[in-house]
């Protein structure tokens, strides 16, 4: 399966019946799925149909859909929506004379939304059915074009994520090599500290020295963190191989990577291992940033 980016754009135009129609789709990063539809006012309620159509194809991101519908031959004439005008006049009469309210002027009423209409855009039911059916097909094509763009960017993202996973794994292996010498390093460091502090005045028994080494070894043991980091690397590769939608899972996995790297740094008493942990965190931050682009 293919990893999809959340970023893409498509635009299609087509004649549907008496109208020239254009569809623009744009998607960008988002934590969840947010769909916004801009459609002509004479297609009221149609935005809900389109939102459902988009949500069946896209799982995550902020998606904007714009519909532009214009008559092919614009021979329309402005006409008064008498029903709307009569409603406004009747409403105005209720307030005339109250607190000095004067009767509404005709020019003021005609300027109100919905009173003046283009006759060509006052759709008959059959025309509306034809237009909406055609627009749904056009949006379907635009969604396919959008997904083509998202797949192309998703392939590039997947390549980059694989590189970053390889970098994390390489650092984990180096950390594992450092950890293999942990006990001998603790023993040498502790012996040096005791000699520097006590000199020849006090002799520490080998048994007591081994006890102190064991206590420090437990506090500085990072084998569990290294094992979990290896497991996270394997899971990240598995998610990418499975394809979209994996963005939320990858984002959560990046947080787990970061948690283990933080613990590794806090437990380490070796400068080299701490530096490795910091290098790992830098790569993990890059990994997490890219995960936020994946659907």
C-alpha positions as CSV (number, residue, x, y, z in Angstrom):
1,X,0.0,0.0,0.0
2,X,1.0,3.6,-0.5
3,X,1.7,6.2,2.1
4,X,-0.3,9.4,1.5
5,X,0.7,12.9,2.2
6,X,-1.9,15.3,3.6
7,X,-0.8,18.0,1.2
8,X,-2.3,18.2,-2.3
9,X,-4.2,20.3,-4.9
10,X,-6.4,19.7,-7.9
11,X,-8.6,21.8,-10.1
12,X,-11.0,20.6,-12.8
13,X,-13.5,22.4,-15.1
14,X,-16.4,20.9,-17.0
15,X,-19.7,21.9,-18.6
16,X,-22.7,20.5,-16.8
17,X,-26.0,21.2,-18.6
18,X,-26.3,25.0,-18.9
19,X,-23.4,25.7,-16.7
20,X,-19.6,26.0,-16.7
21,X,-18.4,24.4,-13.4
22,X,-15.1,24.4,-11.8
23,X,-13.9,22.5,-8.7
24,X,-10.9,23.3,-6.6
25,X,-9.6,20.9,-3.9
26,X,-6.8,21.8,-1.5
27,X,-5.6,19.7,1.4
28,X,-3.0,20.6,4.1
29,X,-1.8,19.1,7.4
30,X,-4.3,18.7,10.2
31,X,-4.6,16.7,13.4
32,X,-8.0,15.3,12.5
33,X,-10.3,15.7,9.5
34,X,-11.6,19.2,8.8
35,X,-13.7,19.8,5.6
36,X,-14.8,23.3,4.4
37,X,-17.0,23.7,1.4
38,X,-17.7,26.9,-0.5
39,X,-20.6,26.5,-2.9
40,X,-23.1,29.0,-4.6
41,X,-26.0,30.0,-2.4
42,X,-28.5,28.5,-4.8
43,X,-27.1,25.1,-4.0
44,X,-28.0,25.4,-0.3
45,X,-27.6,22.1,1.6
46,X,-25.4,20.6,-1.1
47,X,-22.3,21.2,1.0
48,X,-23.4,18.4,3.4
49,X,-23.5,15.9,0.5
50,X,-20.0,16.9,-0.7
51,X,-18.5,16.7,2.9
52,X,-19.8,13.2,3.1
53,X,-18.3,12.4,-0.3
54,X,-14.9,13.8,0.7
55,X,-14.8,12.0,4.1
56,X,-15.3,8.7,2.4
57,X,-12.0,9.2,0.6
58,X,-9.8,11.3,3.0
59,X,-9.2,10.3,6.6
60,X,-7.0,13.1,7.9
61,X,-6.1,16.7,7.1
62,X,-7.7,20.1,6.5
63,X,-9.6,20.0,3.2
64,X,-11.0,22.9,1.3
65,X,-13.4,22.5,-1.6
66,X,-14.6,25.5,-3.8
67,X,-17.3,25.2,-6.4
68,X,-17.7,27.8,-9.1
69,X,-20.8,27.6,-11.2
70,X,-21.6,30.2,-13.9
71,X,-24.1,30.1,-16.8
72,X,-22.5,29.2,-20.2
73,X,-24.6,31.9,-22.0
74,X,-25.3,34.6,-19.5
75,X,-28.5,36.1,-20.9
76,X,-30.0,36.4,-17.5
77,X,-32.0,39.4,-16.3
78,X,-32.5,40.5,-12.8
79,X,-35.9,39.6,-11.3
80,X,-37.5,40.4,-8.0
81,X,-38.2,37.5,-5.7
82,X,-41.7,38.7,-4.9
83,X,-42.3,36.1,-2.2
84,X,-39.2,37.2,-0.3
85,X,-40.0,40.9,-0.9
86,X,-43.6,40.5,0.5
87,X,-42.3,38.7,3.6
88,X,-39.9,41.6,4.3
89,X,-42.7,44.2,3.7
90,X,-45.0,42.4,6.1
91,X,-42.3,42.1,8.7
92,X,-41.5,45.8,8.3
93,X,-45.1,46.8,8.9
94,X,-45.0,45.3,12.4
95,X,-42.4,47.9,13.4
96,X,-43.6,51.0,11.6
97,X,-44.6,53.7,14.0
98,X,-42.9,52.1,16.9
99,X,-40.2,54.3,18.5
100,X,-40.2,56.5,15.4
101,X,-39.5,53.6,12.9
102,X,-40.4,54.7,9.4
103,X,-41.6,52.5,6.6
104,X,-38.8,50.7,4.7
105,X,-37.8,52.2,1.4
106,X,-38.0,50.1,-1.8
107,X,-34.3,50.6,-2.7
108,X,-33.3,49.4,0.8
109,X,-35.5,46.3,0.5
110,X,-34.1,45.5,-3.0
111,X,-30.6,45.7,-1.7
112,X,-31.2,42.9,0.8
113,X,-29.8,39.4,0.0
114,X,-32.2,37.2,-1.9
115,X,-34.6,39.9,-3.1
116,X,-33.0,40.5,-6.5
117,X,-32.2,37.3,-8.3
118,X,-30.7,36.3,-11.7
119,X,-33.4,34.4,-13.5
120,X,-30.9,32.0,-15.0
121,X,-29.9,30.9,-11.5
122,X,-33.4,30.2,-10.2
123,X,-33.1,26.5,-11.0
124,X,-36.0,24.3,-11.8
125,X,-36.0,21.0,-9.8
126,X,-34.9,18.9,-12.8
127,X,-32.0,21.4,-13.6
128,X,-30.8,21.2,-10.0
129,X,-30.9,17.4,-10.0
130,X,-28.8,17.3,-13.2
131,X,-26.3,20.0,-11.9
132,X,-25.8,18.3,-8.5
133,X,-25.3,14.8,-10.1
134,X,-22.7,16.3,-12.5
135,X,-21.0,18.2,-9.7
136,X,-20.7,15.0,-7.6
137,X,-19.0,13.3,-10.6
138,X,-16.7,16.3,-11.0
139,X,-15.7,16.2,-7.3
140,X,-15.1,12.5,-7.6
141,X,-12.6,13.2,-10.5
142,X,-11.0,16.0,-8.5
143,X,-10.6,13.8,-5.5
144,X,-8.8,11.2,-7.7
145,X,-6.5,13.9,-9.0
146,X,-5.9,15.2,-5.5
147,X,-5.0,11.7,-4.3
148,X,-2.5,11.3,-7.2
149,X,-0.7,14.4,-5.9
150,X,-0.9,13.1,-2.4
151,X,0.6,9.7,-3.4
152,X,3.5,11.3,-5.2
153,X,4.4,13.4,-2.1
154,X,3.7,10.5,0.1
155,X,6.2,8.3,-1.7
156,X,8.9,11.0,-1.2
157,X,7.9,11.2,2.5
158,X,8.1,7.5,3.0
159,X,11.6,7.5,1.5
160,X,12.7,10.2,3.9
161,X,11.1,8.4,6.9
162,X,12.9,5.2,6.0
163,X,16.2,7.1,6.0
164,X,15.5,8.6,9.4
165,X,14.5,5.2,10.8
166,X,17.8,3.8,9.6
167,X,19.6,6.6,11.3
168,X,17.8,5.9,14.6
169,X,18.6,2.2,14.3
170,X,22.3,2.9,13.7
171,X,22.5,5.1,16.8
172,X,20.7,2.5,18.9
173,X,23.2,-0.1,17.8
174,X,26.1,2.2,18.8
175,X,24.4,2.8,22.1
176,X,24.1,-1.0,22.6
177,X,27.9,-1.4,21.9
178,X,28.6,1.3,24.5
179,X,26.4,-0.4,27.0
180,X,28.3,-3.7,26.7
181,X,31.3,-2.1,28.4
182,X,29.2,-0.5,31.1
183,X,30.2,-2.7,34.0
184,X,33.9,-2.5,33.5
185,X,33.7,1.3,33.0
186,X,31.7,1.6,36.3
187,X,34.3,-0.5,38.1
188,X,37.2,1.5,36.8
189,X,35.6,4.8,37.5
190,X,34.5,3.8,41.0
191,X,37.9,2.5,41.9
192,X,39.5,5.7,40.7
193,X,37.1,7.8,42.8
194,X,37.7,5.7,45.9
195,X,41.5,6.0,45.5
196,X,41.3,9.7,44.9
197,X,39.1,10.2,48.0
198,X,40.7,7.8,50.5
199,X,44.1,7.1,49.1
200,X,46.0,4.5,51.2
201,X,44.1,5.3,54.4
202,X,41.2,2.9,54.0
203,X,41.0,-0.3,52.1
204,X,37.6,-1.2,50.5
205,X,37.0,-4.9,50.4
206,X,36.3,-6.5,46.9
207,X,32.9,-7.6,48.1
208,X,31.9,-4.1,49.1
209,X,33.2,-2.8,45.8
210,X,31.2,-5.3,43.8
211,X,28.0,-4.3,45.8
212,X,28.6,-0.7,44.9
213,X,29.2,-1.6,41.3
214,X,26.0,-3.6,41.2
215,X,23.9,-0.7,42.6
216,X,25.3,1.7,40.1
217,X,24.8,-0.8,37.3
218,X,21.1,-1.1,38.1
219,X,20.7,2.7,38.1
220,X,22.5,3.1,34.8
221,X,21.0,0.0,33.0
222,X,19.7,1.1,29.6
223,X,19.2,-2.4,28.1
224,X,15.4,-2.1,28.4
225,X,15.4,1.3,26.6
226,X,17.6,-0.1,23.9
227,X,15.3,-3.2,23.5
228,X,12.2,-0.9,23.2
229,X,14.0,1.3,20.7
230,X,14.7,-1.7,18.5
231,X,11.0,-2.7,18.8
232,X,9.9,0.8,17.8
233,X,12.2,0.7,14.8
234,X,10.6,-2.6,13.6
235,X,7.1,-1.2,14.2
236,X,7.8,2.0,12.3
237,X,9.0,-0.1,9.3
238,X,5.9,-2.3,9.5
239,X,3.6,0.8,9.6
240,X,5.2,2.3,6.5
241,X,5.0,-1.1,4.7
242,X,1.3,-1.2,5.5
243,X,0.5,2.1,3.8
244,X,-2.1,4.8,4.8
245,X,-3.7,5.9,7.0
246,X,-0.8,5.6,9.5
247,X,0.0,9.2,10.3
248,X,-1.5,9.2,13.8
249,X,0.2,5.9,14.7
250,X,3.6,7.2,13.4
251,X,3.1,10.4,15.4
252,X,2.5,8.4,18.6
253,X,5.5,6.1,17.8
254,X,7.7,9.3,17.5
255,X,6.6,10.2,21.0
256,X,7.6,6.8,22.2
257,X,11.0,7.1,20.5
258,X,11.5,10.4,22.2
259,X,10.6,9.0,25.6
260,X,13.1,6.2,25.4
261,X,15.9,8.5,24.2
262,X,15.2,10.9,27.1
263,X,15.4,8.0,29.6
264,X,18.7,6.8,27.9
265,X,20.2,10.2,28.4
266,X,19.1,10.6,32.0
267,X,20.4,7.1,33.0
268,X,23.7,7.4,31.2
269,X,26.9,8.2,33.2
270,X,29.1,8.1,30.1
271,X,29.5,11.3,28.0
272,X,29.7,9.3,24.8
273,X,26.3,7.6,25.5
274,X,24.7,10.9,26.5
275,X,25.9,12.4,23.2
276,X,24.4,9.5,21.3
277,X,21.1,10.0,23.1
278,X,21.1,13.7,22.1
279,X,21.9,12.8,18.5
280,X,19.1,10.3,18.5
281,X,16.7,12.9,19.8
282,X,17.6,15.3,17.0
283,X,16.8,12.6,14.4
284,X,13.6,11.7,16.2
285,X,12.5,15.3,16.1
286,X,13.0,15.3,12.4
287,X,11.1,12.0,12.1
288,X,8.2,13.4,14.1
289,X,8.0,16.5,12.0
290,X,7.7,14.5,8.9
291,X,5.1,12.2,10.4
292,X,2.8,15.1,10.8
293,X,2.6,15.3,7.0
294,X,1.4,11.7,6.7
295,X,-2.3,10.9,6.5
